[in-house]
Amino acid sequence: MGVITDQLEVSCALPAAKMFKGFVLEADDIFPKVMPQAIKSAELIEGDGGPGSIRKVNIVAGDKPAYLKQKVDALDKESFSFSYTIFEGEILDNKFEKICHESKWESSPDGGSIFKSTAKFYALPGFEGAENFISNEKQKAIALIKAVEAHLRPINPDAC
């Protein structure tokens, strides 16, 4: 098994607190609204949302039902940081043992924010397409961040 580490950095016009709230704390409600073509639903199936909690995300994967399960490793509302591990679901099938994400929203000098993330992909022996898979997942993550940002803009002033 090989471990592939990848980093992502995305600038947003909205403040870190607002983006963290929408992208992490209210993700179960917001993600299916802003990306229905990719995320059907998300729900907490164990815990209170903090460390140790388990979330199931039902995703769109062609014409068959698919899902992933993630365990919250850390959640810090003060520093806007969030870590989780994907440990089950079609995203892992015959590719990865697990995928670990550590992310943080930081304030930028212009009043906006910067999303910074490190992901570790634990590839299974024999899986040759990891780099291409990771590149595609990175593009999906950027699209999701931008969709949440657009949803939280002034047209939805009461959101988050």
Backbone hydrogen bonds, N-H to C=O, Kabsch-Sander energy under -0.5 kcal/mol:
donor,donor_aa,acceptor,acceptor_aa,energy
2,G,123,A,-1.0
4,I,2,G,-0.5
4,I,121,F,-2.6
5,T,3,V,-0.5
6,D,119,A,-2.7
8,L,117,S,-2.5
10,V,115,F,-2.3
12,C,113,S,-3.1
16,A,112,G,-0.6
19,M,15,P,-2.3
20,F,16,A,-2.9
21,K,17,A,-2.1
22,G,18,K,-2.3
23,F,19,M,-3.2
24,V,20,F,-2.4
25,L,20,F,-1.4
26,E,21,K,-2.4
27,A,24,V,-0.8
29,D,26,E,-0.8
30,I,26,E,-2.3
31,F,27,A,-2.4
33,K,29,D,-0.6
33,K,30,I,-0.6
34,V,30,I,-2.3
35,M,31,F,-2.3
38,A,35,M,-2.2
39,I,35,M,-2.9
40,K,58,N,-2.4
41,S,58,N,-1.5
43,E,56,K,-2.4
45,I,43,E,-0.6
45,I,54,I,-2.5
46,E,54,I,-1.4
52,G,72,V,-3.5
53,S,50,G,-2.2
54,I,46,E,-2.2
55,R,70,Q,-2.7
56,K,43,E,-2.8
57,V,68,L,-2.9
58,N,41,S,-2.6
58,N,56,K,-0.5
59,I,57,V,-0.6
59,I,66,A,-1.7
60,V,38,A,-2.3
61,A,59,I,-0.6
61,A,64,K,-0.7
64,K,61,A,-1.2
66,A,59,I,-0.9
68,L,57,V,-1.8
69,K,88,E,-2.6
70,Q,55,R,-2.5
71,K,85,T,-2.6
72,V,53,S,-2.6
73,D,71,K,-0.6
73,D,83,S,-2.4
74,A,83,S,-1.8
76,D,81,S,-2.7
77,K,75,L,-0.5
80,F,76,D,-0.8
81,S,76,D,-1.8
82,F,103,S,-2.5
83,S,74,A,-2.8
84,Y,101,H,-2.1
85,T,71,K,-2.2
86,I,99,I,-3.2
87,F,69,K,-2.0
87,F,85,T,-0.6
88,E,69,K,-1.1
90,E,67,Y,-1.3
91,I,67,Y,-0.6
92,L,89,G,-1.8
93,D,89,G,-0.9
95,K,92,L,-2.9
96,F,92,L,-2.1
97,E,122,Y,-3.3
98,K,122,Y,-0.6
99,I,86,I,-1.8
100,C,120,K,-2.5
101,H,84,Y,-3.2
102,E,118,T,-2.5
103,S,82,F,-2.9
104,K,116,K,-2.2
105,W,80,F,-2.3
106,E,104,K,-0.5
106,E,114,I,-2.7
108,S,112,G,-2.0
111,G,108,S,-2.0
113,S,12,C,-2.4
114,I,106,E,-2.7
115,F,10,V,-3.3
116,K,104,K,-2.8
116,K,114,I,-0.6
117,S,8,L,-2.6
118,T,102,E,-2.6
119,A,6,D,-3.1
120,K,100,C,-2.8
121,F,4,I,-3.0
121,F,119,A,-0.5
122,Y,98,K,-2.4
122,Y,120,K,-0.6
123,A,2,G,-2.3
123,A,121,F,-1.2
124,L,95,K,-3.2
127,F,124,L,-1.9
128,E,126,G,-0.8
133,F,129,G,-2.3
134,I,130,A,-3.0
135,S,131,E,-2.3
136,N,132,N,-2.2
137,E,133,F,-2.4
138,K,134,I,-2.3
139,Q,135,S,-1.8
140,K,136,N,-1.9
141,A,137,E,-2.2
142,I,138,K,-2.3
143,A,139,Q,-2.2
144,L,140,K,-2.3
145,I,141,A,-2.5
146,K,142,I,-2.5
147,A,143,A,-2.1
148,V,144,L,-2.5
149,E,145,I,-2.5
150,A,146,K,-2.4
151,H,147,A,-2.1
152,L,148,V,-2.0
153,R,149,E,-0.7
153,R,150,A,-0.7
156,N,153,R,-2.7
159,A,156,N,-1.8
